[in-house]
C-alpha cells in the first residue's frame, strides 16, 4: 500500500517517465533532493515524492540511507524470461 499523503497534484505519465530516465542515467546514488534538482524540468517537490512512492512500491527503486537506488533491471528480466531456465 502506498504511503498516505495528501496530494495536491498527481503526476502525469511523462513526468514519471522523466524521473525514471533521470535515475537510469545517473551513475551514483543521489539523495531525494539531489535527484529532484537533476531533473531536466521543474516538478513540484510533493509531486516528485508521489512519484518516488510509486516507484518504490513497484520495486523499481529502493530508498536506503537517504539515497535513491535504481534496482529495476528490464534487460536482466528479459534474459531470464527468454532463457530455458526454470525458476523454482
DOKOLVEX-668579 format. One line per 5 residues: number of its first residue (from 1); for each residue x, y, z of N, C-alpha, C. Coordinates in steps of 0.1 Angstrom, whole numbers. Example, Ala and Ser with C-alpha at 12.3 -4.5 7.8 and 13.67 -1.06 7.14 Angstrom:
BEGIN
1 = 132:-57:78:123:-45:78:132:-33:78  128:-22:71:137:-11:71:129:0:79
% end
This chain:
BEGIN
1 = 8:-12:0:0:0:0:9:12:0  5:22:-8:13:35:-9:11:43:4  21:50:7:21:59:19:9:69:18  3:71:29:-8:81:29:-2:95:29  -6:102:19:0:116:17:-11:124:10
6 = -13:136:15:-23:145:9:-17:150:-4  -23:147:-15:-17:151:-28:-24:163:-34  -16:173:-37:-21:185:-44:-22:183:-59  -12:176:-64:-12:174:-79:-6:160:-82  -14:152:-89:-9:139:-93:0:140:-105
11 = 10:132:-106:19:133:-118:13:128:-130  17:133:-142:14:128:-155:24:117:-158  20:109:-167:29:98:-171:42:103:-176  43:113:-184:55:118:-190:64:123:-178  59:128:-167:67:132:-156:73:120:-149
16 = 65:110:-147:70:97:-141:81:92:-150  79:91:-163:90:86:-172:102:95:-171  101:108:-170:112:117:-169:121:113:-157  114:111:-145:121:107:-133:128:94:-135  121:84:-141:127:71:-143:140:72:-152
21 = 139:80:-163:150:81:-172:162:89:-166  159:98:-157:169:106:-150:177:96:-141  169:88:-134:175:78:-124:184:68:-132  179:63:-143:186:53:-150:199:59:-156  199:72:-159:211:78:-165:222:82:-155
26 = 219:81:-142:229:85:-132:238:73:-128  250:76:-126:260:66:-122:261:65:-106  256:74:-100:257:75:-85:243:73:-79  243:72:-66:230:71:-58:227:84:-51  219:93:-58:216:106:-52:206:105:-41
31 = 206:116:-33:195:117:-23:183:122:-30  172:122:-23:159:127:-30:161:141:-35  166:150:-27:168:164:-31:177:165:-43  189:158:-43:198:158:-54:192:153:-67  184:142:-66:177:137:-78:167:147:-83
36 = 159:153:-74:149:163:-78:156:175:-85  168:179:-81:175:190:-87:181:186:-101  183:173:-103:189:168:-116:178:167:-127  166:168:-124:155:166:-134:156:177:-144  154:174:-157:155:184:-168:144:195:-167
41 = 133:192:-161:122:201:-160:118:202:-145  112:214:-142:108:216:-128:96:208:-125  96:202:-113:85:194:-108:82:198:-94  70:200:-90:67:203:-76:73:192:-67  79:195:-56:86:185:-47:76:175:-42
46 = 64:179:-39:53:170:-34:50:160:-45  48:164:-57:45:155:-68:57:146:-70  69:151:-69:81:142:-70:81:131:-60  77:135:-48:76:125:-37:65:114:-40  55:118:-46:44:108:-50:50:99:-60
51 = 58:104:-70:64:95:-80:74:85:-73  82:90:-64:91:81:-56:84:71:-49  72:74:-42:64:64:-35:60:53:-45  55:58:-57:50:48:-67:62:39:-72  73:45:-75:85:37:-79:90:27:-69
56 = 89:31:-56:93:22:-45:83:11:-44  70:14:-45:60:3:-43:60:-6:-55  65:-2:-67:65:-10:-78:79:-17:-80  87:-16:-69:100:-23:-68:110:-18:-79  109:-6:-83:119:-1:-93:130:6:-86
61 = 128:12:-74:138:18:-66:138:13:-52  149:16:-45:150:14:-31:155:27:-25  150:31:-14:155:43:-7:161:38:6  175:39:7:182:34:18:193:44:22  194:47:35:204:57:40:203:70:32
66 = 190:74:30:187:87:23:191:87:8  195:76:3:199:75:-11:189:68:-19  186:73:-31:176:66:-40:184:57:-50  181:45:-50:189:35:-58:179:28:-68  183:29:-80:175:22:-91:179:8:-91
71 = 169:-1:-89:171:-16:-89:165:-23:-100  155:-17:-107:148:-25:-117:158:-27:-129  158:-40:-134:167:-44:-144:159:-51:-156  153:-43:-165:144:-49:-175:152:-58:-185  165:-55:-187:173:-64:-196:175:-77:-189
76 = 178:-77:-176:180:-90:-169:167:-98:-168  156:-91:-167:143:-98:-166:140:-105:-180  143:-97:-191:141:-102:-204:149:-114:-207  162:-114:-203:171:-125:-205:166:-137:-197  161:-135:-185:156:-146:-177:144:-152:-183
81 = 135:-143:-188:122:-149:-194:125:-156:-207  135:-151:-215:139:-158:-227:147:-170:-226  153:-172:-214:162:-184:-212:153:-196:-210  159:-207:-211:152:-220:-209:153:-225:-194  158:-216:-185:159:-219:-171:145:-220:-165
86 = 144:-229:-155:131:-230:-148:134:-225:-134  126:-215:-130:127:-210:-116:119:-219:-107  125:-221:-95:118:-229:-85:117:-222:-72
% end
